[in-house]
Amino acid sequence: MRNVTIRNLSDEVHRAIRQRAATHGRSVEAEMRAILADAVQPPDRVELGAMLTAVGREIALTDEEHALLDNRDRTPAEPPGFD
């Protein structure tokens, strides 16, 4: 976990966060974490894994098709040389 220090926060903003925290039954610190998480992880974001799962279900792969995809070469690629 990382620590962050926020400097020069106005009294009005701190008061608003403190009120919002009380409304949600959280500490000011927990409320700030929730605000930041909501800002960078909105609930309507597209999650790649969920999207790929939905596509797979929509096209209804057979077991044979799935086996073809699963049997691909998993050897790591060689990094490019810059000689």
VMD Tcl script that builds the backbone (N, CA, C; Angstrom):
set m [mol new atoms 249]
animate dup $m
set s [atomselect $m all]
$s set {name element resname resid chain x y z} {
  {N N MET 1 A 0.828 -1.181 0.000}
  {CA C MET 1 A 0.000 0.000 0.000}
  {C C MET 1 A 0.874 1.246 0.000}
  {N N ARG 2 A 0.498 2.222 -0.738}
  {CA C ARG 2 A 1.236 3.476 -0.826}
  {C C ARG 2 A 0.607 4.528 0.072}
  {N N ASN 3 A 1.405 5.461 0.502}
  {CA C ASN 3 A 0.932 6.607 1.272}
  {C C ASN 3 A 1.000 7.842 0.401}
  {N N VAL 4 A 0.030 8.731 0.574}
  {CA C VAL 4 A -0.020 9.973 -0.182}
  {C C VAL 4 A -0.284 11.105 0.796}
  {N N THR 5 A 0.418 12.193 0.618}
  {CA C THR 5 A 0.183 13.387 1.420}
  {C C THR 5 A -0.426 14.450 0.513}
  {N N ILE 6 A -1.520 15.024 0.937}
  {CA C ILE 6 A -2.163 16.092 0.180}
  {C C ILE 6 A -1.943 17.385 0.928}
  {N N ARG 7 A -1.215 18.278 0.318}
  {CA C ARG 7 A -0.902 19.559 0.951}
  {C C ARG 7 A -1.859 20.646 0.465}
  {N N ASN 8 A -1.998 21.665 1.286}
  {CA C ASN 8 A -2.769 22.866 0.931}
  {C C ASN 8 A -4.223 22.573 0.589}
  {N N LEU 9 A -4.827 21.652 1.304}
  {CA C LEU 9 A -6.245 21.357 1.130}
  {C C LEU 9 A -7.031 22.445 1.836}
  {N N SER 10 A -7.952 23.063 1.133}
  {CA C SER 10 A -8.690 24.176 1.745}
  {C C SER 10 A -9.575 23.679 2.884}
  {N N ASP 11 A -9.859 24.583 3.803}
  {CA C ASP 11 A -10.729 24.237 4.934}
  {C C ASP 11 A -12.108 23.804 4.452}
  {N N GLU 12 A -12.605 24.444 3.400}
  {CA C GLU 12 A -13.943 24.112 2.882}
  {C C GLU 12 A -13.988 22.695 2.327}
  {N N VAL 13 A -12.949 22.319 1.598}
  {CA C VAL 13 A -12.904 20.967 1.029}
  {C C VAL 13 A -12.769 19.941 2.151}
  {N N HIS 14 A -11.912 20.208 3.117}
  {CA C HIS 14 A -11.746 19.270 4.221}
  {C C HIS 14 A -13.054 19.123 5.006}
  {N N ARG 15 A -13.730 20.220 5.233}
  {CA C ARG 15 A -15.011 20.182 5.952}
  {C C ARG 15 A -16.037 19.363 5.164}
  {N N ALA 16 A -16.077 19.549 3.852}
  {CA C ALA 16 A -17.029 18.799 3.019}
  {C C ALA 16 A -16.716 17.312 3.048}
  {N N ILE 17 A -15.441 16.969 2.993}
  {CA C ILE 17 A -15.054 15.553 3.047}
  {C C ILE 17 A -15.397 14.961 4.409}
  {N N ARG 18 A -15.165 15.743 5.474}
  {CA C ARG 18 A -15.485 15.261 6.821}
  {C C ARG 18 A -16.987 15.011 6.948}
  {N N GLN 19 A -17.817 15.902 6.383}
  {CA C GLN 19 A -19.270 15.708 6.427}
  {C C GLN 19 A -19.679 14.486 5.605}
  {N N ARG 20 A -19.084 14.361 4.438}
  {CA C ARG 20 A -19.395 13.212 3.578}
  {C C ARG 20 A -18.990 11.907 4.260}
  {N N ALA 21 A -17.841 11.905 4.932}
  {CA C ALA 21 A -17.373 10.711 5.648}
  {C C ALA 21 A -18.356 10.337 6.756}
  {N N ALA 22 A -18.828 11.343 7.489}
  {CA C ALA 22 A -19.787 11.077 8.563}
  {C C ALA 22 A -21.083 10.490 7.999}
  {N N THR 23 A -21.510 11.006 6.870}
  {CA C THR 23 A -22.729 10.501 6.224}
  {C C THR 23 A -22.585 9.024 5.854}
  {N N HIS 24 A -21.389 8.657 5.397}
  {CA C HIS 24 A -21.149 7.272 4.995}
  {C C HIS 24 A -20.637 6.395 6.130}
  {N N GLY 25 A -20.464 6.966 7.317}
  {CA C GLY 25 A -19.999 6.185 8.463}
  {C C GLY 25 A -18.551 5.759 8.345}
  {N N ARG 26 A -17.718 6.626 7.741}
  {CA C ARG 26 A -16.311 6.306 7.544}
  {C C ARG 26 A -15.442 7.405 8.135}
  {N N SER 27 A -14.174 7.093 8.281}
  {CA C SER 27 A -13.207 8.113 8.682}
  {C C SER 27 A -12.937 9.015 7.477}
  {N N VAL 28 A -12.327 10.172 7.734}
  {CA C VAL 28 A -11.967 11.072 6.641}
  {C C VAL 28 A -11.001 10.366 5.694}
  {N N GLU 29 A -10.047 9.647 6.250}
  {CA C GLU 29 A -9.079 8.929 5.415}
  {C C GLU 29 A -9.766 7.879 4.549}
  {N N ALA 30 A -10.685 7.113 5.119}
  {CA C ALA 30 A -11.412 6.099 4.347}
  {C C ALA 30 A -12.275 6.746 3.273}
  {N N GLU 31 A -12.847 7.887 3.592}
  {CA C GLU 31 A -13.670 8.599 2.605}
  {C C GLU 31 A -12.820 9.082 1.442}
  {N N MET 32 A -11.628 9.591 1.745}
  {CA C MET 32 A -10.734 10.038 0.674}
  {C C MET 32 A -10.326 8.866 -0.210}
  {N N ARG 33 A -10.064 7.702 0.386}
  {CA C ARG 33 A -9.738 6.515 -0.420}
  {C C ARG 33 A -10.903 6.144 -1.329}
  {N N ALA 34 A -12.112 6.213 -0.786}
  {CA C ALA 34 A -13.297 5.875 -1.582}
  {C C ALA 34 A -13.486 6.868 -2.732}
  {N N ILE 35 A -13.275 8.144 -2.465}
  {CA C ILE 35 A -13.410 9.168 -3.511}
  {C C ILE 35 A -12.398 8.916 -4.621}
  {N N LEU 36 A -11.152 8.649 -4.250}
  {CA C LEU 36 A -10.118 8.391 -5.254}
  {C C LEU 36 A -10.414 7.124 -6.054}
  {N N ALA 37 A -10.839 6.071 -5.375}
  {CA C ALA 37 A -11.150 4.821 -6.064}
  {C C ALA 37 A -12.308 5.011 -7.044}
  {N N ASP 38 A -13.342 5.734 -6.633}
  {CA C ASP 38 A -14.478 5.997 -7.520}
  {C C ASP 38 A -14.058 6.824 -8.731}
  {N N ALA 39 A -13.105 7.727 -8.527}
  {CA C ALA 39 A -12.665 8.591 -9.622}
  {C C ALA 39 A -11.884 7.824 -10.681}
  {N N VAL 40 A -11.070 6.878 -10.261}
  {CA C VAL 40 A -10.220 6.181 -11.229}
  {C C VAL 40 A -10.758 4.813 -11.629}
  {N N GLN 41 A -11.752 4.295 -10.910}
  {CA C GLN 41 A -12.348 3.006 -11.237}
  {C C GLN 41 A -13.865 3.151 -11.284}
  {N N PRO 42 A -14.406 3.867 -12.276}
  {CA C PRO 42 A -15.857 4.067 -12.329}
  {C C PRO 42 A -16.589 2.743 -12.515}
  {N N PRO 43 A -17.785 2.635 -11.955}
  {CA C PRO 43 A -18.518 1.362 -12.028}
  {C C PRO 43 A -18.907 0.962 -13.448}
  {N N ASP 44 A -18.966 1.911 -14.389}
  {CA C ASP 44 A -19.366 1.588 -15.751}
  {C C ASP 44 A -18.175 1.312 -16.668}
  {N N ARG 45 A -16.969 1.140 -16.078}
  {CA C ARG 45 A -15.799 0.864 -16.902}
  {C C ARG 45 A -15.904 -0.524 -17.514}
  {N N VAL 46 A -15.300 -0.694 -18.649}
  {CA C VAL 46 A -15.298 -1.987 -19.330}
  {C C VAL 46 A -14.110 -2.790 -18.815}
  {N N GLU 47 A -14.394 -3.958 -18.287}
  {CA C GLU 47 A -13.340 -4.845 -17.814}
  {C C GLU 47 A -13.058 -5.855 -18.910}
  {N N LEU 48 A -11.806 -5.922 -19.346}
  {CA C LEU 48 A -11.422 -6.748 -20.486}
  {C C LEU 48 A -11.797 -8.218 -20.292}
  {N N GLY 49 A -11.521 -8.762 -19.125}
  {CA C GLY 49 A -11.835 -10.173 -18.880}
  {C C GLY 49 A -13.327 -10.468 -19.007}
  {N N ALA 50 A -14.154 -9.600 -18.435}
  {CA C ALA 50 A -15.602 -9.788 -18.507}
  {C C ALA 50 A -16.092 -9.660 -19.949}
  {N N MET 51 A -15.497 -8.713 -20.680}
  {CA C MET 51 A -15.891 -8.519 -22.071}
  {C C MET 51 A -15.536 -9.747 -22.915}
  {N N LEU 52 A -14.336 -10.281 -22.717}
  {CA C LEU 52 A -13.931 -11.467 -23.476}
  {C C LEU 52 A -14.780 -12.682 -23.120}
  {N N THR 53 A -15.127 -12.816 -21.848}
  {CA C THR 53 A -16.004 -13.913 -21.430}
  {C C THR 53 A -17.364 -13.809 -22.102}
  {N N ALA 54 A -17.908 -12.591 -22.155}
  {CA C ALA 54 A -19.206 -12.373 -22.801}
  {C C ALA 54 A -19.143 -12.706 -24.283}
  {N N VAL 55 A -18.061 -12.313 -24.951}
  {CA C VAL 55 A -17.904 -12.626 -26.374}
  {C C VAL 55 A -17.824 -14.137 -26.567}
  {N N GLY 56 A -17.062 -14.818 -25.722}
  {CA C GLY 56 A -16.953 -16.271 -25.822}
  {C C GLY 56 A -18.286 -16.967 -25.644}
  {N N ARG 57 A -19.076 -16.472 -24.721}
  {CA C ARG 57 A -20.406 -17.082 -24.506}
  {C C ARG 57 A -21.328 -16.787 -25.675}
  {N N GLU 58 A -21.199 -15.593 -26.237}
  {CA C GLU 58 A -22.064 -15.198 -27.345}
  {C C GLU 58 A -21.807 -16.049 -28.589}
  {N N ILE 59 A -20.538 -16.333 -28.876}
  {CA C ILE 59 A -20.240 -17.115 -30.075}
  {C C ILE 59 A -20.315 -18.616 -29.818}
  {N N ALA 60 A -20.443 -19.013 -28.562}
  {CA C ALA 60 A -20.642 -20.415 -28.167}
  {C C ALA 60 A -19.610 -21.341 -28.798}
  {N N LEU 61 A -18.355 -21.198 -28.375}
  {CA C LEU 61 A -17.299 -22.078 -28.868}
  {C C LEU 61 A -17.578 -23.528 -28.491}
  {N N THR 62 A -17.273 -24.425 -29.398}
  {CA C THR 62 A -17.385 -25.850 -29.075}
  {C C THR 62 A -16.140 -26.264 -28.300}
  {N N ASP 63 A -16.190 -27.445 -27.720}
  {CA C ASP 63 A -15.021 -27.954 -26.996}
  {C C ASP 63 A -13.818 -28.097 -27.925}
  {N N GLU 64 A -14.064 -28.501 -29.165}
  {CA C GLU 64 A -12.974 -28.665 -30.127}
  {C C GLU 64 A -12.341 -27.313 -30.464}
  {N N GLU 65 A -13.164 -26.289 -30.659}
  {CA C GLU 65 A -12.640 -24.954 -30.960}
  {C C GLU 65 A -11.846 -24.401 -29.774}
  {N N HIS 66 A -12.354 -24.648 -28.596}
  {CA C HIS 66 A -11.655 -24.187 -27.401}
  {C C HIS 66 A -10.304 -24.887 -27.278}
  {N N ALA 67 A -10.255 -26.186 -27.583}
  {CA C ALA 67 A -9.004 -26.942 -27.517}
  {C C ALA 67 A -7.987 -26.401 -28.516}
  {N N LEU 68 A -8.441 -25.995 -29.698}
  {CA C LEU 68 A -7.531 -25.421 -30.691}
  {C C LEU 68 A -6.896 -24.132 -30.155}
  {N N LEU 69 A -7.679 -23.309 -29.502}
  {CA C LEU 69 A -7.158 -22.063 -28.945}
  {C C LEU 69 A -6.233 -22.334 -27.766}
  {N N ASP 70 A -6.545 -23.362 -27.008}
  {CA C ASP 70 A -5.772 -23.661 -25.803}
  {C C ASP 70 A -4.435 -24.330 -26.124}
  {N N ASN 71 A -4.307 -24.919 -27.302}
  {CA C ASN 71 A -3.083 -25.637 -27.666}
  {C C ASN 71 A -2.093 -24.770 -28.434}
  {N N ARG 72 A -2.151 -23.485 -28.282}
  {CA C ARG 72 A -1.233 -22.600 -28.996}
  {C C ARG 72 A 0.168 -22.676 -28.387}
  {N N ASP 73 A 1.138 -22.240 -29.132}
  {CA C ASP 73 A 2.522 -22.222 -28.673}
  {C C ASP 73 A 2.672 -21.171 -27.579}
  {N N ARG 74 A 3.106 -21.594 -26.404}
  {CA C ARG 74 A 3.245 -20.676 -25.267}
  {C C ARG 74 A 4.709 -20.335 -24.987}
  {N N THR 75 A 5.573 -20.615 -25.955}
  {CA C THR 75 A 6.997 -20.295 -25.788}
  {C C THR 75 A 7.157 -18.789 -25.805}
  {N N PRO 76 A 7.828 -18.225 -24.813}
  {CA C PRO 76 A 8.017 -16.768 -24.794}
  {C C PRO 76 A 8.774 -16.299 -26.035}
  {N N ALA 77 A 8.373 -15.169 -26.557}
  {CA C ALA 77 A 9.044 -14.610 -27.727}
  {C C ALA 77 A 10.431 -14.105 -27.347}
  {N N GLU 78 A 11.336 -14.194 -28.276}
  {CA C GLU 78 A 12.692 -13.675 -28.053}
  {C C GLU 78 A 12.653 -12.153 -28.200}
  {N N PRO 79 A 13.331 -11.448 -27.312}
  {CA C PRO 79 A 13.356 -10.000 -27.452}
  {C C PRO 79 A 14.130 -9.599 -28.702}
  {N N PRO 80 A 13.749 -8.460 -29.296}
  {CA C PRO 80 A 14.454 -8.046 -30.516}
  {C C PRO 80 A 15.905 -7.685 -30.224}
  {N N GLY 81 A 16.761 -7.956 -31.203}
  {CA C GLY 81 A 18.172 -7.587 -31.067}
  {C C GLY 81 A 18.420 -6.261 -31.768}
  {N N PHE 82 A 19.211 -5.420 -31.186}
  {CA C PHE 82 A 19.506 -4.120 -31.766}
  {C C PHE 82 A 20.985 -4.037 -32.129}
  {N N ASP 83 A 21.447 -5.023 -32.881}
  {CA C ASP 83 A 22.856 -5.066 -33.275}
  {C C ASP 83 A 23.160 -4.091 -34.387}
}
mol reanalyze $m
mol bondsrecalc $m
mol representation Tube
mol addrep $m
